[in-house]
């Protein structure tokens, strides 16, 4: 990235950044790139210390910003030399077939940075986006302030060559490389190119992540922080129609015992949880049923499993099928009739031969029974459906009241306290829920609290078994 306002993401920008960036961030983290800060709109002198050269023009190049004045003429000449940067990217190409056992092949691609770079006066953080910009990845990866990404730097005559190039990861590594490069430039005036290698397989952690675009919609804070109550104005017409149908069903099929139930002609209660209400409401919206009428037959079959139609097996149609035989004589015998006659004749003969063969083998006496024959099992009675998940606490406390003969006002007070604390029956039986805490919340006696925990353990196991048999998520 070149041009624009200076920031940590755009270190090569030509326009000065904010006062905090120019006076605090750059002198602290990247002192070699620090430069005087000019207060916008005034002719006042710079507000910060000038760590660079005296040039204050916004279009000054990176080579003019030096952290310290050169000590001698040779070093000044070396620092002023621009070098070409040859950048190579490596990555592993995965096999196209998912089950292939072939090892991933290492791919390479090399390009030159479009312009010569003053490497000796550039920091590690500023050099990495410049080098990656040769492949168009200057904005894709961001250099770490403390370290990374790793890169291998070499030049003609460097120790180890291109294959065994030194790895630069920290600022200390970069300083050592710069010192070696400065010595090499002093020894050879023909040196004008350095080679940099990046391994993309190890740079995933340095990828820049796109920021979420801020939405000016006033409803957005509710989705992020949950500080607003949902408004029906933001619901779709289909959602509003479904909610209205569910309200009508609840009003038409109210039950004092279970909340909302469908009561059939035999006065049997079929409790309606939120899943069944949604299915029934969709049927009302689509016009298959009215809110005051019973649920559609297909829903009752789905909920109870009763009333399923069993397909009858009809006798295959043939010469002896359900229709009467022909009354007129058959003029001739076909080939299929002849085959049928032969099969009819051979079946008794084959059965007689099988009996004779069985008679020639000794018969093994049947083992004597060890005990009386087992009695036939009685049919398993269908169990009642489990309550809705959101009604677990109410149904459980009502069942506990009936089982232990506890006054209604005590149970109602305990129910309110447990609901405020977000307690459910399966949590009450946990060892971490102490007797003292339950006694404080419910107002029950110590013995009644023991009974409550035991009853919660048995009741929760029974309800979870019912939901598991019916495939209900809990």
N, C-alpha and C positions, 0 to 999 in steps of 0.2 A: 504494500500500500504506500503510495507516495502522494504528496500534496495534502491539503486539508489541515485541520487543526491538530496540534500535537496532543497525544494521549498515550497511555501505556499500550493501547491497541494500535496506535499509529505513531510510532517513534520517529518516522522520517517526515512527518508533516512540516510544511513550511511556515504555517501560521502558528503563532505562539498559543499555548493552551491557557487554561485557567490559572489564576494566581496561585492556588493551592498546588496545582500540578508543577508549575515552573519553579516555585520557591521552596516547596517541601518534598514532593515526590521525586522529582528528577535529581536534585542535589543529594538526596539520601540514598536512593537506590541505584541511580545511573549517573554518578557525578561527571563522567567524561562527556555526557551530552548536555550538561547544564549550560545555560546561557542567560544573559541579563533579561529581566522582566520589565517591560515598558508599560506603565499604567495607561490604559486606554483613555483617550480623550484629554490628556494633559501633557505638558512639556516637562514634567518633573523628571529627575534623574532616575535610574533603575532602583527598584525597591529591594532587590536581592543582591547577593554577592555574585560577581561575574566569575564564573568558573571556566569560562571559555574565552575565546578571543574577543577583541573589542568590536567586532562586526555585529550590528544590531538589525540589519535588514532582514525582513522575513523570508527572503529568497536565498539566504546564504546556504551553501552546500554543507554536507556533513563533514567534509574534509577541513572546513574552517574551524570546527568546534574541537579544540584540544584542551585536555584537562590541565596540562602544565606546559610552560614554554620549553622548547628544546634546549638541551645543554650544550650541544656543539653542532657544527655545520653538517657532519655526516649523518647524525641522527635526524636532523631537520630534513635532509634530502630523502632519507628512508621513509619518514612519516608522510611525506608529500607524495609518494609514489602510489599510483592507482593500479590495482591488480584485477585481472579477469578471474571470475569465479566459475569453475566447471562443476556443476551439481549433478549427482547421480542418485536416483531413487531406486531402492530395492523393495520388492514385495514378493510374497509367496502366492503362486497361482494354484488354487485348489482344483482337484480333479472334478470333471463334470459329473461323473457318476457318483452317487451317494455312497455306494458300497465298494468303491474302488479302493484297493490297498496301495495304490501307487503313491509315492512320496511327493509332496508338493514341490514344484519346481520354482526356483528363485528367478524372478524376472528383473531386468535392469532397463533403465531409461535415463539418458544423459542429455543435459541442456546447459547452455551458457546463460549467465545473468545478462540481460540486455545492455547494461552499462558497466563500466569499470567501477570498482568499489575501493574506497580508502579503508582497507581492512585493518591497518595498524591503529587507527583512531576510532574504530567502531567497537562497541561493546558486544558481548555475546548475545544479549537479549535483542539488540537492534540488528545483528547480523543474520540471525536465523530467519526472520520473515523476508529479508532481502534475498537470501539464498533460495528459500522455498518458492519465492515469487517467480523464479525461472520456469517452474512447472505449473504456475497458476495456483499454488497452494499457500500463498502468502497470508490469505485470510482464513484458510481451512485449519491451520495449526497455529497455536500460540506458544511462544517460548515461556518456560517457567521462570519466575523471578529468582528462585533459589537454584534450580537445576533443571536440566533437560530442555528439549529432547536430545538424546545422544547423537553425535555426529562425528565422523572420522575425517580428519583434515590431513592432507599431504600435498607435497609439491615436488618438483624435480630435485632429486638429491636428498630428500627428507629421510630420516631414519625409518626403516621398515618398509618404505615404498608405499604404494597405494594399497597393497594387500594387508600389510601390517601397520596401517596408519594408526596414530594415537587417537583414542576416543576422548572427545571433549564433552563433559557433562556439567561441570561446575565452573564458576567464574575463575577459580584458581587454575583449572585446566586451560581455560582460554588465555589467561595471562602467560602461562608457560609457552603455549603455542605461538602467541604473538612475539614473545622474546626470541624464540627460535627462528620465526619467520623474519624478524628484523635482522638477525645475524646473517641469515641466508641472503637477504637482499643486499646487505653490505658487502658480502663476499662475491656476489654475482649480479652484474647489471642486466643480464639477459633474462633473469627470472621475472615473469610477468603473469603467471597463472597459478592458482591453487585449486586443488580438487577437494570437494566436499561430498560425503556419502551419507545419506539418510536411509534408515530401515523403517519403512512404513508399518511393518508388523509390530514394532515396539513403540509406536507413537499414538496409539489409540487414546491414551489418557490425556493427550495435549490437544485433542480436537476441540474446536470452538463449538459451543452449543447455541443454537438460535434462541434468542429471548422471546418470551411470549408477548404477543402484541396486546397492548392494553386496550380493552374495550370500553368505550365511553358509556355503554349502556348502564343505567342505574341499577338494573337487576343483577349485574355481574357480581357485586360484593356479596350478595346472598349466597351465590354458588361457591364463593371462595371462603367466606368466613362464617356463614350461617347466622348473620345478625338480623335478618328480616324474616317475617312470617310469609309463607308462600301465598301468592295472590292468584285468584282464579282468572284474572285478566291475562295471565301468561300461559294458561292451559289451552290446548287445542280443542276445537269443537267436539272431536270424538271423545276426548277425556271428560269434557263437561257432560256429554250425553251419558257416558258410562256411569259417572258419579251420581247423576240424577236418577238413573235406573236402579242403582244399588240402594239409594235412599228410599225409593218407592218400595223395593222388595223388603227392606227392614221394617218399614211402617206397616206393610200388609201382612207380614209373617213374624210379628213380634212374639217372643216367648219370655214369660216371667222367670223361667228357670234357667234357660240357656242363652237368652238374648235374642237370637234369630234362629228359628227352626221351621222346617217344613213338616207339618203334622198330617199324616195320611188318614184314611178312613178308619184304621184300626187304632188311632190315637198314638201311633209310634212317632217319636221325635227324631228328625234327621237334622243335626246341627249344621249351621252354615258358618264356615270360616271365611276368611278373606279370599281364599282361592276359589271356593265354590260360589261366593257372592259375585266374583268377577266373571266367572263362566256364565252364571245365570243372568247377570246384567248384560253381557254381550248378546245373549239370546233375546233379551227384551229389546235391546237397541236394534237388532237385526229384524225384529218383527216376528220371531218364531214363537214368542210367548208374551203374555202380559204379566205385569208385576203382581197382580192379585191372583193369578192362576197358578197351578202347580208347575214345577220345573218341567222342561221338555223331557220326554221319555228317554231320549238318549243320554241325558245328563244323569237321570236316576239310575240307569243301568251302569254308567261309569262310576257313580259314587257308591252304589250298594252291591253291584254285581248280580242283582236279581233281574229276572225278566229277559235274560239273554236267550235268543232263539237258537235252538239246536237244529242243525240241518238234518232232515230225514233222509235215510238211505232207501232209495227205491230199488225194486227188483229189476235187474237188467231186462230190457225188452228183447224178446226172441220168440221162438215158436211156442214156448210155454209161458209167455209174458202175461201182463194183465188183460190183454185183449183176447176175446174168444178165438178159437181155432177156426180156420176157413171151413165152410160147410160144403164147398164143392170139392170133388175128387181131384187129386193131383194127377196130371196127365203123365208126367215122366219123373224119374228120380235123377236129381242133379248129382254132380260130383261131391258137393259138400254134404248132401244127405247120406251118401255112401260112407263118407269118412265118419260121420256121426254114428252110423249104425255099427261100424267096426269098433269104435271106441266104447260104445255101450256094451258090446259083446265081450271085449277084452277086460273091462274093469272087474267083473265078478271072478274071472279066471285068475287074474293077478292077485286079488284078495285071498282066494283059496290057496294059492301057492305060498303067500306070505304066512298064512296060519300054519301050514304044514312045516315050514322052515322053523318057525318059532317053537313048535312042538318038539322038535328034535334036540333042542338045547335044554340043559337042566335049569329048572326054575329056582331062583333064590328066594327063600321065604322072606316075607316082608318083616322088617324089624318091629318088635313090640313097642307100643307107645310108652314113653317114660312117665307120662302123667295124663291127667284128664285133658281133653281137648280144650283149647282156649276159647273163651266166650267171645262172640262177635262184639266189636267195639260199638259203643253208642255214638250216634252222629254228634260231631262237635258243634255246639251252639255258637252262632255268630256273635262276636263281641261287639259292644257298642263302639262307635267311632270315637277317636281321641278328640279332645277339645282343641280349639284354635290356639296357636302358640301364644298369641297376645293375651288369651284368657286363662293361661295356666294357673296363675296365682289365685284368681278368684275361684275357679273350680276346685283347686286344691284346698283352699281354706274352708270352703263350704263343705267339702267331703270330710275334712278334719273335724269340723264342728258337729256334723251328724254322727261321726264315729265315736267321739269322746264326750258328747253331750255338754259342750261348752256354750255359755250364753252368747246370744247374737251380738250384743254390744261389745263384748270382749273381742270376738273374732273380727268385727268390723273395724275396731280401733287398731288391732294388730295388722289387718289387711292394709289399712292406709299407711301405717308406718313402714311396712315392708315394701309397698309399692313406691314410696318416696325414696327409699334406699336402693331401688332397682334390684330387689331380691327376687329370685325365682325358686320354685321347688327344688330344682336340681342343685342349686347353690346352698340351700339350707342344710343339706346333709353333708356338706364338705367339712373336713376336720378343722379347716382354718376359721370357720364361723363358730365362735366360742359361745358357750351357754350364757355367759354374762352379757354379751352383746345382744343375743336374742331376747333375754329376759328384759333388758333395758328397752328394746324396741317394741316388743309385743305386749309387755305387762303381764305375761303368763307366769304361773308358778314354776319353780325349778323342775318339778316332775312333769308338768305339762310341756315344758320346753324339750325335755328328753323325748317325750312322746311325739312332739312335733318333728324332731329330727329323724326319728325312726319311721314315722309315717311318710315323711318326705322321700326317704330313700326307697321305700316300697312303692309309693305312688309314682315316682319318676321312672323307675325301672319298668313298671307296667305300661305307662304312657309311651315311653320310647320304643317298647316292643310293638305296640299298636302302630305307631308311625312308621316303623321299619317295615312291617308287613304290608302296609299300604303304599309304601314308596314315598312318604311325605318327608321332605327335607326339614331337619330340626337342628 
